[in-house]
Amino acid sequence: MSRRISKLGLIAATVGALMAGTAFASPVTLQLSSGSSSTTLSAPVGSDTIGYSNANFNGWDIQFASATSGSPNANTYFGALDLGTLSATCSPYAGTGPTPTGWCGALTITASDTGFTTPTSGFIMAGSNSQTFGMGTVEQTGWVNDTEIGSLLLTNTDHNTVFGGGTPSSNPYSIMLTAVLTPNCGEATSCNAGFSFDGTIQSVPEPGTLALFGAGLLGCALVISRRRARQS
């Protein structure tokens, strides 16, 4: 009987471990655009994190922009996409001559990834904006494939969460999160605003899948318990 329990525990633990590695399939992509300036970057193969830093990006000083995706290497079970905390400042034009067209215009940051296979009954999108100085808004929008799952408009020190989505129309599926930073400027030459924000999309597992994952954890506990009993 003890051997049977041990085998069942190993099977359940193995299933749980296999399910833990289904969230991530391809490198996350990070795209930034403001006026005529734009750049697109992809994480190196085998990595689930990408970062970007650049001064004077069409008037923006982007100290750090990052994106992270769920990865089996990190033992992540729930599919997720995260725009890490960003510090971005839009400053008055300091050059000579007229202010360039579009200077300090809205900054759009997009993080995306494809190949998610985690069964889900919906998604949670959370966002925060901590205005360091000046005025402005951060609008975050999330998509699964081409379906919008929700949108948040954040001002000053807002933090909000939205539930949306549902079962994706195809599997594997893609997740995309866009944040638009818009300074509140009367004149482009006097624009001076700083943003620090964070955004995340997290999948909500189906009840059956969550139960299977719990069975895997229970199996691990049974195996550990049996081994300790034998050693004693």
C-alpha positions as CSV (number, residue, x, y, z in Angstrom):
1,M,0.0,0.0,0.0
2,S,2.8,2.4,0.9
3,R,4.5,1.8,-2.5
4,R,1.2,2.5,-4.2
5,I,0.8,5.8,-2.4
6,S,4.4,6.7,-3.2
7,K,3.9,6.0,-6.9
8,L,0.7,8.0,-7.0
9,G,2.5,10.9,-5.3
10,L,5.3,10.7,-7.9
11,I,2.8,10.7,-10.8
12,A,0.9,13.7,-9.4
13,A,4.1,15.6,-8.7
14,T,5.4,14.9,-12.2
15,V,2.1,16.2,-13.7
16,G,2.4,19.3,-11.6
17,A,6.0,19.9,-12.7
18,L,5.1,19.4,-16.4
19,M,2.2,21.8,-16.2
20,A,4.6,24.4,-14.6
21,G,6.5,24.7,-17.8
22,T,3.8,25.5,-20.3
23,A,3.5,29.3,-20.0
24,F,6.4,30.6,-22.1
25,A,7.4,29.7,-25.6
26,S,9.1,32.7,-27.3
27,P,11.2,35.7,-26.3
28,V,9.3,38.8,-25.1
29,T,9.3,41.9,-27.3
30,L,9.5,45.5,-26.2
31,Q,8.5,48.4,-28.4
32,L,8.8,52.1,-27.7
33,S,7.5,55.0,-29.9
34,S,7.0,58.7,-29.6
35,G,6.5,61.0,-32.6
36,S,9.0,60.0,-35.2
37,S,11.2,58.0,-32.8
38,S,10.6,54.3,-32.4
39,T,12.6,51.2,-31.5
40,T,11.7,47.5,-31.2
41,L,13.8,44.9,-29.2
42,S,13.5,41.2,-28.5
43,A,15.0,39.3,-25.6
44,P,17.9,36.9,-26.6
45,V,16.8,33.3,-27.2
46,G,16.5,31.5,-24.0
47,S,15.7,34.6,-22.0
48,D,12.4,35.9,-20.7
49,T,13.5,39.4,-19.8
50,I,14.4,42.5,-21.8
51,G,15.4,46.0,-20.8
52,Y,15.9,49.4,-22.5
53,S,17.5,52.7,-21.4
54,N,18.0,55.8,-23.4
55,A,18.2,59.6,-22.9
56,N,16.6,62.1,-25.3
57,F,14.2,59.7,-27.0
58,N,12.1,62.4,-28.8
59,G,12.3,64.5,-25.6
60,W,11.9,61.6,-23.2
61,D,14.6,60.4,-20.8
62,I,13.8,56.7,-20.4
63,Q,15.9,55.6,-17.5
64,F,14.7,52.0,-17.6
65,A,11.9,50.1,-19.4
66,S,11.7,46.4,-19.0
67,A,9.4,43.5,-19.9
68,T,9.3,40.0,-18.5
69,S,7.3,36.9,-19.6
70,G,6.4,33.7,-17.8
71,S,9.2,31.1,-18.2
72,P,9.4,27.4,-17.4
73,N,13.1,28.0,-16.5
74,A,11.8,30.2,-13.6
75,N,9.2,27.5,-12.7
76,T,6.4,29.9,-13.5
77,Y,3.1,28.2,-13.8
78,F,0.6,30.9,-14.5
79,G,1.0,32.7,-17.8
80,A,2.0,36.3,-17.2
81,L,3.4,39.4,-18.9
82,D,4.9,42.3,-17.0
83,L,6.0,45.8,-17.8
84,G,8.5,46.5,-15.1
85,T,8.6,49.7,-13.2
86,L,9.6,52.5,-15.6
87,S,11.1,55.9,-14.8
88,A,10.5,58.2,-17.8
89,T,10.9,62.0,-17.8
90,C,9.7,64.4,-20.5
91,S,11.8,67.6,-20.4
92,P,11.6,71.0,-22.1
93,Y,13.6,71.3,-25.4
94,A,17.2,72.4,-24.5
95,G,18.6,72.7,-28.0
96,T,18.8,75.8,-30.2
97,G,16.2,76.8,-32.7
98,P,12.5,75.9,-32.7
99,T,11.2,73.0,-30.7
100,P,11.1,69.9,-32.9
101,T,7.7,68.8,-34.0
102,G,6.2,66.2,-31.7
103,W,8.7,66.9,-28.9
104,C,7.5,65.5,-25.6
105,G,4.5,63.8,-27.3
106,A,2.8,60.8,-25.9
107,L,5.2,57.9,-25.3
108,T,3.8,54.4,-26.1
109,I,5.4,51.3,-24.6
110,T,4.3,47.9,-25.8
111,A,5.3,44.5,-24.3
112,S,4.2,41.3,-26.1
113,D,4.8,37.6,-26.2
114,T,3.4,34.6,-28.1
115,G,3.1,30.9,-27.5
116,F,1.2,30.8,-24.2
117,T,-0.6,27.5,-23.6
118,T,-1.8,27.9,-20.0
119,P,-5.5,27.0,-19.7
120,T,-7.3,30.0,-18.5
121,S,-10.8,31.2,-17.5
122,G,-9.8,34.9,-17.7
123,F,-7.1,37.4,-17.0
124,I,-6.2,40.0,-14.4
125,M,-4.6,43.3,-15.5
126,A,-3.1,45.5,-12.8
127,G,-1.5,48.9,-13.2
128,S,-0.1,51.7,-11.2
129,N,1.2,55.2,-11.8
130,S,3.2,57.2,-9.4
131,Q,3.7,60.7,-10.9
132,T,7.1,61.9,-9.8
133,F,6.5,65.5,-10.9
134,G,4.3,67.4,-13.3
135,M,0.9,66.3,-14.6
136,G,-0.2,63.6,-17.0
137,T,-1.8,60.2,-17.5
138,V,-0.9,56.6,-18.1
139,E,-3.4,54.5,-20.1
140,Q,-2.8,50.8,-20.1
141,T,-4.6,48.3,-22.4
142,G,-4.2,44.6,-22.6
143,W,-4.9,42.1,-25.4
144,V,-5.1,38.3,-25.7
145,N,-4.6,37.6,-29.4
146,D,-6.6,40.4,-30.9
147,T,-9.2,40.7,-28.2
148,E,-9.0,43.5,-25.7
149,I,-9.3,42.3,-22.1
150,G,-9.4,45.7,-20.4
151,S,-8.1,49.2,-20.1
152,L,-7.0,51.4,-17.2
153,L,-6.6,55.2,-17.1
154,L,-4.2,56.1,-14.3
155,T,-3.5,59.6,-13.0
156,N,-1.0,60.8,-10.4
157,T,-0.8,58.0,-7.7
158,D,-3.5,55.7,-9.0
159,H,-3.4,51.9,-8.7
160,N,-6.2,49.8,-10.3
161,T,-7.1,46.3,-11.4
162,V,-9.4,45.0,-14.0
163,F,-10.7,41.4,-14.7
164,G,-11.5,40.4,-18.2
165,G,-10.9,38.2,-21.2
166,G,-11.9,34.5,-21.1
167,T,-10.8,31.4,-22.9
168,P,-8.5,32.5,-25.8
169,S,-9.9,31.9,-29.3
170,S,-6.8,29.9,-30.2
171,N,-4.1,27.9,-28.5
172,P,-1.2,28.8,-28.3
173,Y,-2.2,32.5,-27.8
174,S,-0.4,35.8,-27.5
175,I,-0.5,38.4,-24.7
176,M,0.2,42.2,-25.3
177,L,0.2,45.1,-22.8
178,T,0.4,48.7,-24.0
179,A,1.0,51.8,-21.9
180,V,0.6,55.3,-23.3
181,L,2.3,58.0,-21.2
182,T,0.8,61.5,-22.0
183,P,2.2,64.6,-20.3
184,N,-0.2,67.4,-19.6
185,C,1.6,70.3,-21.2
186,G,0.2,73.7,-22.2
187,E,3.2,74.4,-24.4
188,A,5.7,71.9,-25.7
189,T,8.6,74.1,-24.7
190,S,7.4,74.1,-21.1
191,C,6.6,70.4,-20.8
192,N,8.2,68.8,-17.8
193,A,6.7,65.6,-16.4
194,G,8.0,62.5,-14.8
195,F,6.3,59.0,-14.6
196,S,7.0,55.9,-12.7
197,F,4.5,53.1,-13.5
198,D,4.1,49.3,-13.6
199,G,1.7,47.0,-15.5
200,T,1.0,43.3,-15.4
201,I,-1.3,40.8,-17.2
202,Q,-1.8,37.5,-15.3
203,S,-3.9,34.5,-16.4
204,V,-6.6,33.1,-14.1
205,P,-6.3,29.3,-14.3
206,E,-9.4,27.1,-15.0
207,P,-10.8,25.3,-11.9
208,G,-9.8,21.9,-13.3
209,T,-6.3,23.0,-14.1
210,L,-5.9,24.5,-10.7
211,A,-7.0,21.3,-9.1
212,L,-4.5,19.4,-11.1
213,F,-1.7,21.7,-10.0
214,G,-2.9,21.2,-6.4
215,A,-2.7,17.5,-6.9
216,G,0.9,17.9,-8.0
217,L,1.8,19.8,-4.8
218,L,0.0,17.2,-2.7
219,G,1.9,14.5,-4.5
220,C,5.2,16.2,-3.7
221,A,4.1,16.3,0.0
222,L,3.3,12.6,0.0
223,V,6.6,11.7,-1.5
224,I,8.5,13.8,1.0
225,S,6.5,12.3,3.9
226,R,7.1,8.7,2.8
227,R,10.8,9.3,2.4
228,R,11.1,10.8,5.9
229,A,9.1,7.9,7.4
230,R,11.5,5.4,5.8
231,Q,14.6,7.3,7.0
232,S,13.3,7.3,10.6
